[in-house]
Amino acid sequence: GKTVCHMAASSNTGTSLDPVFSAMHKLKQHKYDDCIALCTELLAANPYDQAVWYLKCRALTLLAWVDDTDFEEEGVADVLLDENATAALPRPGTSLSRPMTGQSGSATGMRPVSASGR
């Protein structure tokens, strides 16, 4: 591969920021479109610059990642105001580790009894 050293480039107005550093700064500021445009210009001049390819791919990934939140089926309010609640404690007599001890040992102890006693 070709190794590229990114030095401060000089322009007509004197010295300016390294364009790769500028692209990295735009990425950190969440200015993804600006970063992608700058990286595209840099890659037109040098298509083998892996640092610029990384910055461009990262900006494209983050740009697509932000838009994912718009497609949530349930909003935050729906989740917080949901009336279907889970019980904090288990129902009595349903534990597998501790069987119920207060009942009689017979099989009829768990069944309801009618008024006539059957």
N, C-alpha and C positions, 0 to 999 in steps of 0.2 A: 504494500500500500504506500501511498504518498503521505509523508508527514508534512503538516502545514503548521507553521508557527504564526500565531495571531499577534501581530504587533500593532501598535497604534498607527492608524493610517493618517496620512496628511492630506488635507484638502485645500481648496483655494483660500479658505478663511483661516488657515493655520491648522494646528493639530486638533483632531476630534477623537471621540471615543472609538475604540475598536468595534466594528460592526457586529462581531460575534458576541462581545460583551453586551452591546446594546440589545441584541436579540434576547440574550439571557435575562437582562434586566426587564424587558417587556414581558417575558414569560413569568417572572416573579411577581410582576404587577398585575397579572391576570389579563394582560392586553394580548390575547391569543391571536387575534386577526392581524395585529401589527407585527407580532413576532413571526407569524407564518409568511407574511408578505416580505419581510426583511430576509428571512431564511431563503425564500424562493429566489430573491435577487442574488444572494450570496452563492447559491447553488448553481445559478446560471453561469457565474464566473468560474466556479470551481466545483464540479459535481462530485468530486471524491472527498470532500471535507466531511468526515464522520461526525465531528462535533456539531456542525450545522444540521446535518441529517437528524441527529438525535434531538436537537432543539425543536426542529420542525415537527418530527413525529410526536414528541411530548406535547407540544402545543395543540396539535390536531387531536390527540387523545383526550387532553383536558377539555378542549372545546366540546367534544362529543359527550364527555362525562357530565358536564354541567347540565346539558339538556335532558338527561335521564330523569331528573327529579320531576319534570312536568308530567310524566306518564304514570304517576302513582295512582293506583285505583282507590285506595283509602287515604283520605287526608288526615292531618294531625287531629283536627276537631272530631272526625268520625271515630278515631281510635280512642281519644280521651273521653268522649261522651257516649261510648258504647255501653248499653244497658246490660248486655250479656256478660255477667261477671262470673269468675271462677271462685268457688267457695274457698275461704282461707283454711278451714279445717275439714278433714275428711268426714264422711257420714259415719255414725257409730255402727260398729259391728261389721265393717267392711275391710278391716285391716287383716292382711295375711300373716303379719309377724306376730300379732297379739290377738288371738281369738277372744270373743266376748266371754267374760267370766261371770257376769251377774245372772245369766239365764239358767234354767234347769237343764239337765243333761239330755232330756228326751227330745225327740224330733218335733213334738208338738209345741215346744217352747218357742220356736221361731214363728209359728203360724198364728194368725188372728183367731180369737175365740168369739163365737156369736153369743147372743144374749141367753140362749138355751144351754150354753156350755159345750156345744159340739165343736 
